[in-house]
Each structure stands twice: as structure tokens, then as C-alpha cells.
């Protein structure tokens, strides 16, 4: 039997099937399916690789969507900050000391303090800082100013 080719085996099977069949009965031809059978573990492995690829693609898409949403939120926050700064500048530009005093008098019913409300206290000189005297030495602010300050001191200027 081992010397018989595969094609001859199929021919023998077809002949046996014809002999067994009755007149008027539909003939079914059986082919050798072992050639086309794929083992389950290979199919399962391919499925796992496919599922992993789809999962990875989904996670990247989800992360990209989150990044876009964060950027939109940051842009909205930046726009709100700009609007707040513009409002503060406009308020600071329009309000003067006289206007603040008028608002305090008219809306808040405030006025100058009475003589009975004023309390004078003595504070020792060492507990507060005198602001009228100029500081003896000021430290430079920033990296470039500090570098320039060191260079001037080194040159003796």
C-alpha cells in the first residue's frame, strides 16, 4: 500500500463510493483532508497575535485621543488665563484711588475713622524694617546678571 500514490488512493475511494451507491442516490466524493488540516495551536497562536495587534492599535489610538483632549484643555486654560490677565489689566487701568474711595463711601458705607477708632501704639525700632533707607548691597537676579556681577567684581569695577 505504501507504494501506491495519493492520487491512486483517491481513485480507489471514488470507485468504492460508486459501487456502494444506489441508483438515484447522490454521490459524495470524499477527498483527503489531512493535507489541508491546520493544527489548532497554530490557529490559536495566529488569533492571539491578531488580538494582541488589535489591542495594541486600540491602546495607541486611545492614548492619542487622550493627548488631543489634554491639549484642548490646556489651550482652553491658556485662553482663560489670557482673558483673566486682560481683565485685571483693564480693571487696574480704570480704577484710581479716588474711584476706590468713592466705591468704599457709596456702596460699602465706609468713611474715615472716628477719633475713638484710632489707636496709637509704640513699636520698638528693632521689630520693623525702615523702608526709607537704601539697601547697602543688592544681589543680582538671574543667571546672566549674576555672571556679569561676578565679572565686574573680578575686574575690580
Residue pairs with C-beta under 8 A, 6 or more apart in sequence:
6 32
9 32
10 31
10 32
13 30
14 29
17 27
17 28
17 29
17 30
18 27
21 27
104 110
105 111
140 146
140 148
140 149
